[in-house]
Amino acid sequence: MSIGNSPEDDRPSTPDLSDDPRAAAAGSAKGVADVPDAPEDDRPSIGRALRQARIDAGLTVEEVSTSTRVRIPIVHAIEEDDFSRCGGDVYARGHVRTLARAVGLDPAVLVGQYDAEHGGRPSPTPAAPLFEAERIRPERRRPNWTAAMVAAIVAVIGFVGFTLFNGEGGGSRAHVAEGPAPAHKATGKPKPPKAVAPPPAPSESAIAAAPKDKVTVKLTATDDKSWISVKERNGKLLFDGLLLEGTSKTFQDDERLDLILGNAGAIELFVNGKKIEDEFESGQVERLTYTKGDPEVG
């Protein structure tokens, strides 16, 4: 029997980490060092943020819909992060901004979050090509003096011939029969003039009487000029040009009107007799579509 050490006794011993908490922690950290932490966004979704803010403000969906004029089904859908019923990114961003103001949140934060989650805000169309139509003006036509002179000569000849014909044809002159003098001359008192009703003052809300079976849009350039384009539902172009500051145009169709506003911030917009309160920015290009049921109110 050998009394010496066995081969197993010559192997390097493995330190026991159970007695050293710091060493155990270091070993555990080394084991998970290669696993990156997954990024977590603790920020709530847009719908949850709007719903919680509405509840904290003590408001119901019906009250929010009445104050913002956003339909109740759309409010419910947005609070569930469903933006498919908004009708596009432009309307979705406008609804998020409007609802955020109603419940006391910062609209810029939620709109920025929407842009980040849905591919960002679309880049505005350059305004320069939109105003090219203004630069290309047709050459002013010169007046046709020859035609004007011929017309004047014909008029003079006709007048002279008419005068000569009447002078030679009739030898007697017509006498005006004298009738009884008016009553007010006999009394010496002038007859009081009839009261004339003043013309009705033009109403700024005259478009409010727009027929319900049509879609009526009124555009007014209030702060600056703006290029606008208006089409019917079948694609027929109703107007494509510049709307100068202080001028208005009204368009109407049986079903739908498609608009493009080159400088939306300068336009005051009425749809079916109701003013659109969306805050468009100066120089911003907006593409809008309205039907005879717009603006929809819950």
Residue frames relative to the residue before (quaternion, step in Angstrom):
aa qw qx qy qz dx dy dz
M 1.0000 0.0000 0.0000 0.0000 0.00 0.00 0.00
S 0.3258 -0.7542 0.5425 0.1755 3.57 -0.86 1.06
I 0.3050 -0.7645 0.5463 0.1554 3.48 -0.90 0.98
G 0.5511 0.6500 -0.3916 0.3470 3.68 1.17 -0.37
N 0.6785 -0.4767 0.3625 0.4255 3.56 -1.31 0.04
S 0.4493 -0.6711 0.5267 0.2652 3.56 -1.15 0.74
P 0.6605 -0.5077 0.3599 0.4200 3.62 -1.19 0.40
E 0.6221 0.5566 -0.3557 0.4202 3.60 1.00 -0.64
D 0.6281 0.5479 -0.3448 0.4318 3.56 1.18 -0.57
D 0.6433 0.5356 -0.3341 0.4332 3.63 1.22 -0.42
R 0.5394 0.6268 -0.4143 0.3800 3.66 1.23 -0.26
P 0.5253 -0.6271 0.4491 0.3594 3.62 -1.01 0.71
S 0.4268 -0.7224 0.4958 0.2240 3.45 -0.87 1.01
T 0.3828 -0.7057 0.5549 0.2179 3.59 -1.11 0.77
P 0.4136 -0.7285 0.4746 0.2701 3.56 -0.66 1.08
D 0.4191 -0.6895 0.5436 0.2311 3.50 -1.10 0.80
L 0.2303 -0.8128 0.5248 0.1045 3.58 -0.50 1.24
S 0.4942 0.6878 -0.4318 0.3102 3.54 1.20 -0.18
D 0.6945 0.4665 -0.2821 0.4696 3.55 1.16 -0.63
D 0.7218 0.3759 -0.2364 0.5309 3.64 1.23 -0.23
P 0.2942 -0.7922 0.5004 0.1886 3.65 -0.16 1.20
R 0.6452 0.5304 -0.3449 0.4283 3.61 0.96 -0.76
A 0.6560 0.4981 -0.3138 0.4723 3.55 0.97 -0.78
A 0.6373 0.5231 -0.3314 0.4587 3.58 1.00 -0.76
A 0.6554 0.5022 -0.3142 0.4686 3.57 0.99 -0.82
A 0.6441 0.5153 -0.3292 0.4596 3.58 0.99 -0.80
G 0.6533 0.5073 -0.3199 0.4621 3.58 0.96 -0.79
S 0.6504 0.5102 -0.3236 0.4604 3.57 0.99 -0.78
A 0.6524 0.5078 -0.3168 0.4649 3.59 1.00 -0.81
K 0.6368 0.5272 -0.3308 0.4551 3.58 1.02 -0.76
G 0.6530 0.5357 -0.3233 0.4267 3.57 1.04 -0.69
V 0.7653 0.3267 -0.1905 0.5209 3.59 1.10 -0.59
A 0.3876 0.7487 -0.4754 0.2514 3.59 1.24 0.15
D 0.6907 0.4942 -0.2899 0.4412 3.58 1.07 -0.69
V 0.6230 0.5270 -0.3486 0.4610 3.66 1.24 -0.08
P 0.2780 -0.7883 0.5181 0.1811 3.63 -0.29 1.16
D 0.5015 -0.6386 0.4926 0.3132 3.52 -1.13 0.70
A 0.4199 -0.6983 0.5185 0.2591 3.58 -0.91 0.91
P 0.4460 -0.6963 0.4770 0.2977 3.65 -0.82 0.91
E 0.1214 -0.7924 0.5967 0.0361 3.51 -0.87 0.95
D 0.2005 -0.7603 0.6085 0.1075 3.57 -0.96 0.90
D 0.2405 -0.8060 0.5294 0.1108 3.51 -0.35 1.27
R 0.4845 0.6685 -0.4418 0.3508 3.60 1.26 -0.13
P 0.4290 -0.7020 0.4921 0.2847 3.64 -0.84 0.88
S 0.5998 -0.5575 0.4236 0.3872 3.54 -1.23 0.39
I 0.6802 -0.4922 0.3448 0.4198 3.55 -1.29 0.33
G 0.6774 0.5039 -0.3019 0.4429 3.58 0.86 -0.92
R 0.6697 0.4908 -0.3105 0.4628 3.58 0.93 -0.87
A 0.6381 0.5290 -0.3302 0.4516 3.58 1.01 -0.80
L 0.6735 0.4840 -0.3038 0.4689 3.60 0.93 -0.85
R 0.6598 0.5095 -0.3173 0.4522 3.58 0.95 -0.85
Q 0.6724 0.4917 -0.3076 0.4599 3.61 0.90 -0.88
A 0.6507 0.5072 -0.3210 0.4651 3.59 1.00 -0.80
R 0.6322 0.5237 -0.3385 0.4598 3.60 1.05 -0.72
I 0.6590 0.4986 -0.3080 0.4714 3.58 0.96 -0.88
D 0.6524 0.5093 -0.3212 0.4602 3.60 0.95 -0.85
A 0.6875 0.4639 -0.2871 0.4792 3.61 1.08 -0.65
G 0.4644 -0.7066 0.4287 0.3183 3.59 1.25 -0.05
L 0.4896 0.6606 -0.4245 0.3793 3.59 1.13 0.62
T 0.3475 -0.7012 0.5790 0.2288 3.54 -1.20 0.61
V 0.6594 -0.4913 0.3794 0.4241 3.56 -1.29 0.25
E 0.6338 0.5340 -0.3369 0.4468 3.59 1.02 -0.77
E 0.6581 0.5020 -0.3185 0.4620 3.60 0.95 -0.80
V 0.6472 0.5020 -0.3220 0.4748 3.58 0.98 -0.81
S 0.6492 0.5191 -0.3213 0.4537 3.60 0.98 -0.82
T 0.6565 0.5127 -0.3157 0.4544 3.59 0.99 -0.81
S 0.7115 0.4643 -0.2673 0.4547 3.59 0.91 -0.90
T 0.7577 0.3726 -0.2059 0.4947 3.61 1.06 -0.67
R 0.3388 -0.7539 0.4867 0.2828 3.62 1.30 -0.35
V 0.4584 0.6105 -0.4860 0.4254 3.56 1.14 0.75
R 0.5075 -0.6877 0.4196 0.3057 3.60 -0.74 1.01
I 0.6248 -0.5807 0.3827 0.3549 3.53 -1.14 0.76
P 0.6595 0.4921 -0.3506 0.4472 3.70 0.80 -0.76
I 0.6485 0.5056 -0.3331 0.4614 3.61 1.02 -0.68
V 0.6157 0.5315 -0.3513 0.4636 3.62 1.03 -0.73
H 0.6489 0.5078 -0.3163 0.4702 3.60 0.93 -0.91
A 0.6706 0.5088 -0.3081 0.4432 3.61 0.88 -0.93
I 0.6616 0.4974 -0.3171 0.4630 3.62 0.91 -0.84
E 0.6527 0.5031 -0.3267 0.4627 3.61 0.97 -0.75
E 0.6892 0.4027 -0.2779 0.5344 3.59 1.26 -0.27
D 0.5030 -0.6847 0.3922 0.3526 3.60 1.33 0.42
D 0.4861 0.6072 -0.4635 0.4244 3.57 1.10 0.79
F 0.0653 -0.8350 0.5462 -0.0140 3.59 -0.30 1.30
S 0.4116 0.7419 -0.4549 0.2706 3.59 1.25 0.15
R 0.6803 0.4934 -0.2934 0.4557 3.61 1.17 -0.51
C 0.5173 0.6638 -0.4106 0.3509 3.59 1.28 -0.02
G 0.4714 -0.6996 0.4317 0.3194 3.60 1.16 -0.45
G 0.7851 -0.2513 0.1449 0.5472 3.59 1.17 0.46
D 0.6809 -0.5148 0.3437 0.3913 3.54 -1.31 0.38
V 0.6250 0.5446 -0.3607 0.4275 3.60 0.97 -0.75
Y 0.6886 0.4568 -0.2809 0.4881 3.59 0.90 -0.91
A 0.6288 0.5444 -0.3422 0.4372 3.60 0.98 -0.80
R 0.6636 0.4903 -0.3100 0.4725 3.59 0.91 -0.88
G 0.6510 0.5120 -0.3202 0.4600 3.58 1.01 -0.77
H 0.6529 0.5023 -0.3213 0.4671 3.61 0.98 -0.80
V 0.6392 0.5164 -0.3335 0.4621 3.61 0.96 -0.84
R 0.6569 0.5058 -0.3173 0.4604 3.60 0.93 -0.87
T 0.6787 0.4968 -0.2983 0.4511 3.60 0.90 -0.91
L 0.6794 0.4824 -0.2947 0.4678 3.61 0.89 -0.90
A 0.6158 0.5468 -0.3524 0.4445 3.60 1.02 -0.72
R 0.6514 0.4972 -0.3245 0.4725 3.60 0.93 -0.80
A 0.6637 0.5373 -0.3161 0.4135 3.58 0.93 -0.88
V 0.7661 0.3431 -0.1917 0.5086 3.61 1.02 -0.72
G 0.6121 -0.6215 0.3335 0.3575 3.60 1.22 0.27
L 0.5163 0.6158 -0.4434 0.3970 3.62 1.12 0.52
D 0.5742 -0.5743 0.4554 0.3648 3.55 -1.32 0.33
P 0.3728 -0.7554 0.4810 0.2431 3.66 -0.44 1.11
A 0.6322 0.5604 -0.3526 0.4025 3.60 0.96 -0.78
V 0.6397 0.5308 -0.3348 0.4438 3.60 1.00 -0.78
L 0.7123 0.4484 -0.2746 0.4650 3.60 0.82 -0.96
V 0.6293 0.5126 -0.3460 0.4707 3.61 1.03 -0.67
G 0.6364 0.5127 -0.3268 0.4748 3.59 1.04 -0.74
Q 0.6389 0.5055 -0.3278 0.4784 3.59 1.01 -0.74
Y 0.6307 0.5192 -0.3398 0.4661 3.62 1.02 -0.73
D 0.6544 0.5075 -0.3202 0.4601 3.60 0.92 -0.86
A 0.6597 0.5140 -0.3137 0.4497 3.58 0.99 -0.82
E 0.7220 0.4401 -0.2491 0.4722 3.60 1.03 -0.74
H 0.7749 0.3187 -0.1644 0.5205 3.61 1.19 -0.45
G 0.7419 -0.4702 0.2337 0.4170 3.56 0.93 0.84
G 0.6010 -0.5976 0.3630 0.3872 3.60 1.18 0.25
R 0.6112 -0.5601 0.4226 0.3664 3.50 -1.31 0.39
P 0.4895 -0.6608 0.4644 0.3288 3.64 -0.88 0.85
S 0.5021 -0.6594 0.4734 0.2981 3.54 -1.03 0.88
P 0.4914 -0.6844 0.4466 0.3010 3.60 -0.88 0.91
T 0.5157 -0.6303 0.4855 0.3180 3.54 -1.10 0.69
P 0.5108 -0.6429 0.4538 0.3462 3.65 -0.83 0.87
A 0.4342 -0.7351 0.4675 0.2292 3.52 -0.88 1.01
A 0.5460 0.6570 -0.4019 0.3297 3.60 1.15 -0.54
P 0.6929 0.4570 -0.3244 0.4537 3.67 0.75 -0.85
L 0.6153 0.5789 -0.3612 0.3947 3.57 1.10 -0.61
F 0.7335 0.4015 -0.2299 0.4979 3.57 1.15 -0.55
E 0.3552 0.7386 -0.5011 0.2778 3.59 1.22 0.33
A 0.5936 0.5851 -0.3687 0.4115 3.57 1.12 -0.66
E 0.6235 0.5474 -0.3503 0.4346 3.57 1.13 -0.62
R 0.6655 0.5222 -0.3150 0.4304 3.59 1.03 -0.76
I 0.6982 0.4343 -0.2654 0.5035 3.58 1.07 -0.74
R 0.0681 0.8074 -0.5777 0.0988 3.54 -0.16 1.24
P 0.4890 -0.6627 0.4668 0.3223 3.59 -0.91 0.77
E 0.5614 -0.6063 0.4489 0.3403 3.54 -1.16 0.66
R 0.4879 -0.6830 0.4656 0.2805 3.53 -0.88 1.04
R 0.3772 -0.7347 0.5228 0.2113 3.54 -0.84 1.02
R 0.4115 -0.7069 0.5224 0.2409 3.54 -0.98 0.88
P 0.5363 -0.6306 0.4385 0.3499 3.60 -1.03 0.70
N 0.4112 -0.6984 0.5397 0.2278 3.54 -1.11 0.81
W 0.1841 -0.8244 0.5291 0.0805 3.55 0.05 1.35
T 0.5967 0.5787 -0.3748 0.4106 3.63 1.04 -0.63
A 0.6735 0.4831 -0.2945 0.4757 3.57 0.89 -0.93
A 0.6393 0.5287 -0.3337 0.4477 3.58 1.03 -0.77
M 0.6591 0.5043 -0.3143 0.4609 3.59 0.97 -0.84
V 0.6369 0.5216 -0.3316 0.4609 3.62 0.96 -0.82
A 0.6569 0.5058 -0.3150 0.4621 3.57 0.94 -0.85
A 0.6492 0.5130 -0.3264 0.4570 3.61 0.99 -0.81
I 0.6510 0.5148 -0.3206 0.4565 3.62 0.94 -0.85
V 0.6434 0.5158 -0.3198 0.4667 3.58 0.95 -0.86
A 0.6544 0.5120 -0.3207 0.4548 3.59 0.96 -0.81
V 0.6545 0.5073 -0.3191 0.4610 3.60 0.96 -0.84
I 0.6552 0.5097 -0.3165 0.4590 3.61 0.90 -0.91
G 0.6558 0.5146 -0.3111 0.4564 3.56 0.95 -0.84
F 0.6579 0.5103 -0.3139 0.4564 3.59 0.96 -0.83
V 0.6572 0.5048 -0.3132 0.4639 3.61 0.96 -0.91
G 0.6596 0.5080 -0.3148 0.4558 3.60 0.90 -0.88
F 0.6479 0.5138 -0.3227 0.4605 3.59 0.97 -0.81
T 0.6573 0.5139 -0.3160 0.4516 3.59 0.97 -0.83
L 0.6729 0.4930 -0.3025 0.4612 3.58 0.91 -0.91
F 0.6371 0.5366 -0.3316 0.4429 3.58 0.96 -0.80
N 0.6847 0.4736 -0.2900 0.4720 3.59 0.91 -0.85
G 0.6576 0.5218 -0.3249 0.4356 3.61 1.04 -0.72
E 0.7210 0.4306 -0.2491 0.4824 3.60 1.01 -0.78
G 0.6812 0.5265 -0.3011 0.4101 3.58 0.95 -0.71
G 0.8087 0.2221 -0.1155 0.5322 3.63 0.84 -0.71
G 0.2502 -0.7961 0.5324 0.1420 3.61 -0.71 1.02
S 0.7081 0.4120 -0.2610 0.5106 3.54 1.14 -0.31
R 0.3548 -0.7200 0.5607 0.2035 3.49 -1.14 0.63
A 0.4888 -0.6572 0.4880 0.3015 3.50 -1.05 0.70
H 0.1985 -0.7657 0.6032 0.1021 3.52 -1.01 0.89
V 0.3905 -0.7089 0.5403 0.2302 3.49 -1.01 0.79
A 0.3905 -0.7250 0.5175 0.2326 3.54 -0.71 1.07
E 0.3268 -0.7469 0.5493 0.1833 3.47 -0.91 0.99
G 0.1860 -0.7903 0.5787 0.0772 3.51 -0.76 1.00
P 0.7084 -0.4169 0.3164 0.4735 3.59 -1.22 -0.06
A 0.5447 -0.6273 0.4518 0.3251 3.52 -1.08 0.76
P 0.5772 -0.5859 0.4252 0.3779 3.56 -1.04 0.60
A 0.6246 -0.5862 0.3792 0.3499 3.53 -1.13 0.67
H 0.6686 0.5213 -0.3312 0.4142 3.59 0.94 -0.77
K 0.5981 0.5463 -0.3777 0.4485 3.63 1.21 -0.40
A 0.6370 0.5364 -0.3338 0.4417 3.59 1.01 -0.75
T 0.7151 0.4411 -0.2590 0.4764 3.56 0.92 -0.79
G 0.4210 -0.7211 0.4620 0.2990 3.56 1.17 -0.47
K 0.6135 0.5285 -0.3540 0.4681 3.58 1.26 -0.01
P 0.4174 -0.7094 0.4983 0.2726 3.58 -0.74 0.93
K 0.4798 -0.6640 0.4960 0.2881 3.50 -1.05 0.78
P 0.4417 -0.7064 0.4724 0.2875 3.59 -0.70 1.00
P 0.4977 -0.6642 0.4617 0.3131 3.56 -0.94 0.81
K 0.5326 -0.6253 0.4696 0.3237 3.51 -1.15 0.66
A 0.4775 -0.6619 0.4981 0.2927 3.50 -1.03 0.84
V 0.1883 -0.7767 0.5956 0.0812 3.52 -0.83 1.05
A 0.4027 -0.7174 0.5131 0.2446 3.55 -0.71 1.06
P 0.4699 -0.6738 0.4812 0.3060 3.60 -0.88 0.88
P 0.5557 -0.6052 0.4385 0.3643 3.56 -1.04 0.67
P 0.5392 -0.6298 0.4340 0.3525 3.59 -0.95 0.74
A 0.4865 -0.6619 0.4912 0.2898 3.51 -1.01 0.89
P 0.5045 -0.6526 0.4598 0.3289 3.57 -0.91 0.82
S 0.3143 -0.7609 0.5438 0.1630 3.53 -0.85 0.99
E 0.4418 -0.6999 0.4990 0.2569 3.53 -0.91 0.95
S 0.7126 0.4070 -0.2497 0.5139 3.54 1.22 -0.45
A 0.2288 0.7992 -0.5294 0.1694 3.58 1.11 0.61
I 0.6117 0.5608 -0.3555 0.4302 3.57 1.13 -0.55
A 0.5022 0.6590 -0.4258 0.3636 3.58 1.28 -0.24
A 0.6586 0.4954 -0.3140 0.4714 3.61 1.22 -0.42
A 0.2758 0.7820 -0.5166 0.2132 3.58 1.18 0.45
P 0.5184 -0.6519 0.4432 0.3315 3.63 -0.93 0.80
K 0.5014 -0.6843 0.4501 0.2787 3.54 -1.05 0.82
D 0.6726 0.4975 -0.3095 0.4519 3.60 1.16 -0.43
K 0.7026 0.3551 -0.2673 0.5557 3.60 1.27 0.30
V 0.3748 -0.6657 0.5788 0.2853 3.54 -1.33 0.17
T 0.0782 -0.8052 0.5874 -0.0234 3.55 -0.75 1.15
V 0.0433 -0.7977 0.6012 -0.0205 3.58 -0.80 1.05
K 0.0892 -0.7792 0.6199 0.0269 3.56 -0.93 0.99
L 0.1103 -0.7942 0.5974 0.0137 3.57 -0.81 1.09
T 0.0131 -0.7885 0.6144 -0.0266 3.57 -0.90 1.02
A 0.2912 -0.7355 0.5855 0.1775 3.59 -0.84 1.00
T 0.1330 -0.8485 0.5112 0.0335 3.60 -0.22 1.29
D 0.8168 0.2716 -0.1226 0.4940 3.61 0.75 -1.01
D 0.7994 -0.0133 0.0571 0.5980 3.60 1.09 -0.57
K 0.5895 -0.5422 0.4322 0.4143 3.57 -1.24 0.05
S 0.0628 -0.7899 0.6098 0.0167 3.57 -1.22 0.48
W 0.3876 -0.6727 0.5802 0.2463 3.53 -1.14 0.76
I 0.0152 -0.7999 0.5997 -0.0183 3.59 -0.91 0.92
S 0.1081 -0.7531 0.6452 0.0697 3.52 -1.31 0.54
V 0.0456 -0.8009 0.5966 -0.0227 3.60 -0.85 1.01
K 0.0242 -0.7959 0.6045 -0.0221 3.57 -0.89 1.02
E 0.4742 -0.6327 0.5295 0.3074 3.54 -1.28 0.54
R 0.7255 -0.4421 0.3042 0.4309 3.56 -1.35 0.09
N 0.7019 0.4523 -0.2623 0.4837 3.60 1.14 -0.62
G 0.6239 -0.5749 0.3298 0.4142 3.60 1.25 0.23
K 0.4600 0.6797 -0.4606 0.3380 3.61 1.22 -0.01
L 0.3811 -0.7386 0.5179 0.2027 3.56 -0.83 1.04
L 0.2254 -0.7884 0.5629 0.1038 3.56 -0.69 1.16
F 0.7922 -0.0867 0.0834 0.5982 3.60 1.04 -0.76
D 0.0711 0.7619 -0.6408 0.0626 3.54 -1.08 0.80
G 0.5191 0.6278 -0.4309 0.3882 3.56 -0.15 1.25
L 0.6717 -0.5023 0.3890 0.3810 3.53 -1.37 -0.29
L 0.1940 -0.7453 0.6299 0.1005 3.55 -1.00 0.97
L 0.2879 -0.7982 0.5082 0.1477 3.57 -0.34 1.29
E 0.6484 -0.5343 0.3796 0.3874 3.55 -1.25 0.52
G 0.8008 0.2692 -0.2257 0.4852 3.56 -0.92 0.99
T 0.6548 0.4873 -0.3195 0.4814 3.60 1.26 -0.03
S 0.2122 -0.7738 0.5899 0.0912 3.56 -1.25 0.56
K 0.0612 -0.7601 0.6445 0.0553 3.52 -1.32 0.47
T 0.1749 -0.7786 0.5987 0.0688 3.56 -1.06 0.84
F 0.0728 -0.7932 0.6046 0.0004 3.57 -0.94 0.97
Q 0.0766 -0.8043 0.5892 -0.0039 3.57 -1.13 0.70
D 0.0438 0.7730 -0.6315 0.0416 3.55 -1.15 0.76
D 0.6067 -0.5862 0.3971 0.3613 3.56 -1.24 0.46
E 0.8216 0.2327 -0.0933 0.5120 3.62 1.00 -0.72
R 0.8318 -0.1060 0.1617 0.5204 3.62 0.56 -1.14
L 0.1136 -0.7564 0.6390 0.0810 3.54 -1.27 0.61
D 0.1899 -0.7692 0.6037 0.0880 3.58 -0.94 0.99
L 0.1125 -0.8195 0.5619 0.0066 3.57 -0.74 1.14
I 0.0572 -0.7223 0.6838 0.0864 3.53 -1.34 0.50
L 0.1149 -0.7918 0.5994 0.0246 3.57 -0.71 1.15
G 0.3311 -0.7781 0.5024 0.1801 3.59 -0.55 1.15
N 0.7701 0.1082 -0.0636 0.6254 3.59 1.13 -0.63
A 0.1442 -0.8666 0.4715 0.0769 3.54 0.53 1.25
G 0.6179 0.5758 -0.3561 0.3997 3.61 1.04 -0.63
A 0.6856 0.4789 -0.2912 0.4645 3.61 1.16 -0.42
I 0.6385 0.5594 -0.3084 0.4294 3.61 1.28 -0.17
E 0.1939 -0.7147 0.6593 0.1301 3.54 -1.12 0.85
L 0.1424 -0.8446 0.5161 -0.0086 3.56 -0.53 1.27
F 0.0508 -0.7589 0.6491 0.0098 3.56 -0.92 1.02
V 0.0590 -0.7832 0.6190 0.0006 3.57 -0.90 1.00
N 0.8384 -0.0845 0.0033 0.5385 3.57 -0.65 1.18
G 0.7471 -0.4306 0.2127 0.4596 3.56 0.95 0.94
K 0.6944 0.4339 -0.2742 0.5043 3.61 1.24 0.01
K 0.4390 -0.7125 0.4884 0.2471 3.54 -0.92 0.96
I 0.3458 -0.7185 0.5687 0.2019 3.57 -0.98 0.91
E 0.2583 -0.8245 0.4947 0.0936 3.55 -0.60 1.21
D 0.3644 0.7319 -0.5085 0.2700 3.65 1.20 0.18
E 0.3500 -0.7437 0.5351 0.1950 3.57 -0.90 0.94
F 0.0855 -0.8007 0.5928 0.0108 3.56 -0.10 1.29
E 0.4159 -0.7160 0.5116 0.2295 3.55 -1.07 0.77
S 0.5814 -0.5837 0.4387 0.3590 3.53 -1.22 0.59
G 0.7972 0.2338 -0.2102 0.5154 3.56 -0.86 0.99
Q 0.5412 0.6284 -0.4017 0.3885 3.61 1.24 -0.08
V 0.2984 -0.7376 0.5815 0.1697 3.59 -1.02 0.88
E 0.0472 -0.8052 0.5910 -0.0162 3.58 -0.75 1.09
R 0.1636 -0.7493 0.6353 0.0909 3.54 -1.06 0.86
L 0.0025 0.8324 -0.5472 0.0881 3.58 -0.43 1.24
T 0.1098 -0.7652 0.6313 0.0613 3.55 -1.24 0.61
Y 0.0145 -0.8012 0.5978 -0.0225 3.58 -0.88 0.98
T 0.1963 -0.7567 0.6144 0.1065 3.52 -1.17 0.74
K 0.6977 -0.4870 0.3113 0.4233 3.57 -1.29 0.13
G 0.6453 0.4989 -0.3449 0.4644 3.63 1.21 -0.04
D 0.5838 0.5956 -0.3713 0.4081 3.61 1.23 -0.09
P 0.5793 -0.2074 -0.7861 -0.0589 1.49 -2.23 1.15
E 0.4586 -0.7089 0.4702 0.2571 3.55 -0.92 0.95
V 0.1135 -0.7918 0.5998 0.0212 3.55 -0.89 1.02
G 0.4649 -0.6907 0.4758 0.2836 3.54 -0.95 0.90
